[in-house]
């Protein structure tokens, strides 16, 4: 029986919907994905904490980048800046879990007053190099101490699922947003075709990094419970669907046939990926959710 209540509804009763082993094949880590029987939110157990979890956010996790090439950074972040500009084109913005600072760096500083919070030391140091120490804080959002009604926009780009208590994070976001302010989120879609089909091989499962796994229904309920009004929720967008499908297929084939056999089969199937991605996304939902919600003006 879990000792911590579900952060969405407060219930304790859960059912295990998936077991997954990650890490060293000889001594893998075993995780259970447990679904709240009352609200449907899926949670990872056990949850690694502190230095044990930080070890899984090493340099390789952040990928290869060209940080000093602003044109490259803006191309890399275009899917996020384009979504933002559909709703807001200037203001004071906070990026939660800003990582290396790429999204903030891609924004026009003449239009945006840019701030970030990042807990992990490696990306924090790089974000400070790009943006300045006065722009980035190394802490959790809930301990940052920003003034109430201070920001026009708060963003969570593939971050909410990493946080120990997403409800507290969104409640704090509501407090620091001005009335009429917007929160933007992207995160994996547990209700997607890829999640259902690939299960433990689903690339966006990303254990042990992801502590929670949302569907459109549970995310909408969480936003409503913390005071937000949903503006847009989409699951048919961007390159994330194809990227996730490609790596999910590779994960499955290498698990079943080994590294060399799996890669050989992957390259034989690769020509089918684009039609597979197009059809599965439209019939079964995309691998990621893209959301804009508003703090209502009262």
C-alpha positions as CSV (number, residue, x, y, z in Angstrom):
1,X,0.0,0.0,0.0
2,X,1.5,3.4,-0.9
3,X,2.3,5.7,2.0
4,X,1.8,8.9,0.0
5,X,-1.7,9.9,-1.3
6,X,-2.4,10.5,-4.9
7,X,-1.5,14.2,-5.5
8,X,-4.5,14.6,-7.8
9,X,-7.4,13.2,-5.7
10,X,-5.8,12.1,-2.4
11,X,-6.7,8.4,-2.7
12,X,-4.3,5.6,-1.6
13,X,-5.7,2.7,-3.6
14,X,-3.7,1.8,-6.7
15,X,-3.4,-1.0,-9.2
16,X,-0.1,-2.0,-11.0
17,X,-0.5,-1.5,-14.8
18,X,3.1,-2.1,-15.9
19,X,6.4,-3.5,-14.7
20,X,9.6,-2.2,-16.3
21,X,13.2,-2.9,-15.9
22,X,15.8,-0.3,-16.8
23,X,19.6,0.1,-16.6
24,X,22.2,-2.6,-16.6
25,X,20.7,-5.8,-18.1
26,X,22.7,-7.9,-15.5
27,X,21.4,-5.9,-12.5
28,X,18.4,-3.9,-13.8
29,X,16.3,-1.6,-11.7
30,X,12.7,-2.7,-11.4
31,X,9.9,-0.1,-11.4
32,X,6.1,-0.4,-11.1
33,X,3.7,1.9,-12.8
34,X,0.6,2.2,-10.5
35,X,-2.7,3.8,-11.5
36,X,-4.9,5.5,-8.9
37,X,-8.2,3.5,-8.9
38,X,-10.1,6.7,-8.2
39,X,-8.8,9.3,-10.7
40,X,-6.6,7.3,-13.1
41,X,-3.3,9.2,-12.5
42,X,-0.4,6.9,-13.1
43,X,2.7,7.1,-10.8
44,X,6.1,5.5,-10.8
45,X,7.1,3.4,-7.8
46,X,9.6,3.4,-6.3
47,X,10.6,7.0,-6.8
48,X,14.3,7.7,-6.6
49,X,15.3,10.8,-4.7
50,X,18.3,13.0,-4.1
51,X,21.7,11.8,-5.3
52,X,20.3,8.5,-6.4
53,X,18.0,10.2,-8.9
54,X,20.5,13.0,-9.8
55,X,22.9,10.2,-11.0
56,X,20.4,9.6,-13.9
57,X,20.7,13.2,-15.1
58,X,24.3,13.0,-16.2
59,X,25.9,14.9,-19.1
60,X,24.5,12.4,-21.7
61,X,20.9,13.1,-20.6
62,X,21.1,16.7,-22.0
63,X,22.2,15.6,-25.5
64,X,24.4,17.3,-28.0
65,X,23.8,21.0,-28.6
66,X,25.3,24.0,-30.3
67,X,24.8,26.5,-27.5
68,X,26.8,29.3,-29.0
69,X,25.0,29.2,-32.4
70,X,21.9,31.3,-31.8
71,X,20.4,30.5,-35.2
72,X,20.7,26.7,-34.4
73,X,19.1,27.3,-30.9
74,X,16.2,29.1,-32.5
75,X,15.6,26.3,-35.0
76,X,15.9,23.7,-32.3
77,X,13.3,25.6,-30.1
78,X,11.0,26.7,-32.9
79,X,8.2,24.2,-32.0
80,X,8.0,25.8,-28.5
81,X,8.4,29.4,-29.5
82,X,5.8,29.0,-32.3
83,X,3.3,27.5,-29.8
84,X,3.9,30.3,-27.4
85,X,3.5,33.0,-30.0
86,X,0.0,31.7,-30.9
87,X,-1.2,33.1,-27.6
88,X,1.4,35.7,-26.4
89,X,4.2,37.6,-28.0
90,X,5.8,39.5,-25.1
91,X,5.9,39.8,-21.4
92,X,7.6,38.5,-18.3
93,X,8.2,34.7,-18.6
94,X,9.5,32.0,-16.3
95,X,10.7,28.6,-17.7
96,X,10.4,25.9,-15.0
97,X,13.1,23.3,-15.4
98,X,14.8,25.4,-18.0
99,X,17.6,22.9,-18.5
100,X,20.5,24.3,-20.5
101,X,18.5,27.5,-21.1
102,X,17.9,26.9,-24.8
103,X,14.2,28.0,-24.9
104,X,14.9,31.2,-23.0
105,X,18.0,31.9,-25.2
106,X,15.8,31.5,-28.3
107,X,13.3,34.2,-27.2
108,X,13.8,37.8,-28.3
109,X,15.1,39.7,-25.3
110,X,13.5,42.9,-26.5
111,X,10.1,41.3,-26.2
112,X,10.6,38.9,-23.3
113,X,11.8,39.5,-19.7
114,X,13.3,35.9,-19.3
115,X,13.8,33.9,-16.1
116,X,14.3,30.3,-15.3
117,X,14.6,27.8,-12.5
118,X,16.7,24.6,-12.8
119,X,17.7,22.2,-10.0
120,X,20.3,20.1,-11.6
121,X,23.8,21.6,-11.4
122,X,25.2,20.8,-14.9
123,X,22.4,22.4,-16.9
124,X,22.0,25.2,-14.3
125,X,25.6,26.3,-14.9
126,X,25.2,26.3,-18.6
127,X,21.9,28.3,-18.4
128,X,23.7,30.9,-16.2
129,X,26.4,31.1,-18.9
130,X,23.8,31.9,-21.5
131,X,21.5,34.1,-19.6
132,X,23.3,35.4,-16.5
133,X,23.1,34.5,-12.8
134,X,20.4,37.1,-12.1
135,X,18.1,35.3,-14.6
136,X,18.4,31.7,-13.4
137,X,17.8,30.2,-9.9
138,X,19.0,26.8,-8.8
139,X,16.0,25.5,-6.9
140,X,12.5,24.0,-7.1
141,X,9.7,26.3,-8.2
142,X,8.0,25.8,-4.9
143,X,11.0,27.2,-3.0
144,X,12.0,30.0,-5.4
145,X,9.9,32.6,-3.6
146,X,8.8,34.7,-6.6
147,X,6.3,37.5,-5.9
148,X,2.6,36.9,-6.4
149,X,1.1,37.9,-9.7
150,X,4.5,38.6,-11.2
151,X,4.7,36.7,-14.5
152,X,2.7,36.8,-17.7
153,X,3.7,33.3,-18.8
154,X,5.1,30.2,-17.1
155,X,6.3,27.3,-19.1
156,X,6.8,23.6,-18.3
157,X,8.4,22.0,-21.4
158,X,8.6,18.3,-20.7
159,X,9.0,19.0,-17.0
160,X,5.8,18.4,-15.0
161,X,6.1,14.7,-15.2
162,X,9.6,15.0,-13.4
163,X,8.4,16.9,-10.4
164,X,7.8,15.3,-7.0
165,X,4.4,17.0,-6.6
166,X,2.9,18.4,-9.8
167,X,-0.1,19.7,-8.0
168,X,2.0,21.9,-5.7
169,X,4.0,23.2,-8.7
170,X,0.8,24.2,-10.6
171,X,-0.7,25.8,-7.5
172,X,2.5,27.9,-7.1
173,X,2.3,28.7,-10.8
174,X,-1.2,30.0,-10.3
175,X,0.0,32.2,-7.5
176,X,2.9,33.8,-9.4
177,X,0.9,34.4,-12.6
178,X,-1.0,37.6,-13.2
179,X,-4.7,37.3,-13.8
180,X,-5.0,36.5,-17.5
181,X,-1.5,34.9,-17.4
182,X,-0.8,31.7,-19.3
183,X,0.8,28.4,-18.4
184,X,2.2,26.2,-21.3
185,X,3.0,22.5,-20.9
186,X,4.3,19.7,-23.1
187,X,4.5,16.2,-21.7
188,X,4.2,12.5,-22.7
189,X,0.6,11.2,-23.4
190,X,0.0,8.0,-21.4
191,X,-3.2,7.5,-23.4
192,X,-1.4,7.5,-26.8
193,X,-1.1,4.7,-29.2
194,X,2.6,4.4,-28.6
195,X,2.2,4.1,-24.8
196,X,-0.4,1.3,-25.3
197,X,1.5,-0.5,-28.0
198,X,5.1,-0.4,-26.8
199,X,4.5,-0.4,-23.0
200,X,7.9,-0.8,-21.3
201,X,9.7,-0.1,-24.6
202,X,7.9,3.3,-25.0
203,X,10.6,5.9,-25.4
204,X,8.7,8.6,-23.6
205,X,8.3,6.4,-20.6
206,X,11.8,7.5,-19.6
207,X,12.2,5.7,-16.3
208,X,13.3,6.6,-13.6
209,X,13.1,10.3,-14.7
210,X,9.3,10.4,-15.1
211,X,7.5,10.2,-11.8
212,X,4.0,10.7,-13.2
213,X,2.3,9.7,-16.4
214,X,-0.7,11.9,-17.6
215,X,-3.6,11.4,-20.0
216,X,-5.6,14.3,-21.4
217,X,-8.2,13.6,-18.7
218,X,-5.9,13.5,-15.7
219,X,-4.0,16.6,-16.9
220,X,-7.2,18.5,-17.5
221,X,-8.4,17.6,-14.0
222,X,-5.2,18.7,-12.4
223,X,-5.3,22.1,-14.2
224,X,-8.9,22.6,-13.1
225,X,-8.2,21.6,-9.5
226,X,-5.4,24.2,-9.3
227,X,-7.6,27.0,-10.7
228,X,-6.7,27.1,-14.4
229,X,-9.0,27.3,-17.4
230,X,-8.0,25.1,-20.3
231,X,-7.4,27.0,-23.5
232,X,-5.9,24.3,-25.8
233,X,-5.0,20.7,-25.5
234,X,-3.5,19.0,-28.5
235,X,-1.8,15.6,-29.2
236,X,-1.3,15.8,-33.0
237,X,1.8,18.0,-33.4
238,X,5.4,18.3,-34.1
239,X,8.4,16.0,-34.5
240,X,8.1,14.4,-31.0
241,X,5.7,11.8,-32.3
242,X,8.1,10.5,-35.0
243,X,11.1,10.7,-32.7
244,X,9.3,8.8,-30.0
245,X,8.1,6.1,-32.4
246,X,11.5,5.6,-33.9
247,X,13.2,5.1,-30.6
248,X,10.3,3.0,-29.2
249,X,10.7,0.6,-32.1
250,X,14.4,0.5,-31.7
251,X,14.0,-0.2,-27.9
252,X,11.7,-3.1,-28.6
253,X,13.8,-4.7,-31.3
254,X,17.0,-4.5,-29.4
255,X,15.4,-5.9,-26.3
256,X,14.1,-8.9,-28.2
257,X,16.9,-9.5,-30.6
258,X,20.0,-7.9,-29.1
259,X,21.9,-4.8,-30.2
260,X,23.0,-6.0,-33.7
261,X,20.0,-8.1,-34.5
262,X,17.6,-5.4,-33.3
263,X,19.3,-2.6,-35.3
264,X,19.3,-4.7,-38.5
265,X,15.5,-5.3,-38.1
266,X,15.0,-1.6,-37.3
267,X,16.6,-0.4,-40.5
268,X,14.5,-2.9,-42.5
269,X,11.4,-1.4,-40.9
270,X,12.5,2.3,-41.0
271,X,10.8,3.1,-44.3
272,X,7.4,2.3,-42.7
273,X,7.9,4.8,-39.8
274,X,6.4,7.9,-41.5
275,X,3.1,6.3,-42.6
276,X,3.0,4.3,-39.3
277,X,3.5,7.6,-37.3
278,X,0.8,9.5,-39.3
279,X,-1.8,6.8,-39.0
280,X,-1.2,5.8,-35.4
281,X,-1.2,9.4,-34.2
282,X,-4.5,10.2,-35.9
283,X,-6.3,7.0,-34.8
284,X,-4.7,6.5,-31.4
285,X,-3.4,9.8,-30.2
286,X,0.0,11.4,-30.4
287,X,2.9,10.5,-28.0
288,X,2.9,14.0,-26.4
289,X,0.4,16.5,-25.2
290,X,0.7,20.3,-25.8
291,X,-1.3,22.5,-23.5
292,X,-2.1,26.2,-22.9
293,X,-4.2,27.1,-19.9
294,X,-5.1,30.5,-18.3
295,X,-5.3,31.9,-14.9
296,X,-8.8,33.5,-15.2
297,X,-9.4,37.2,-14.7
298,X,-11.8,37.5,-11.8
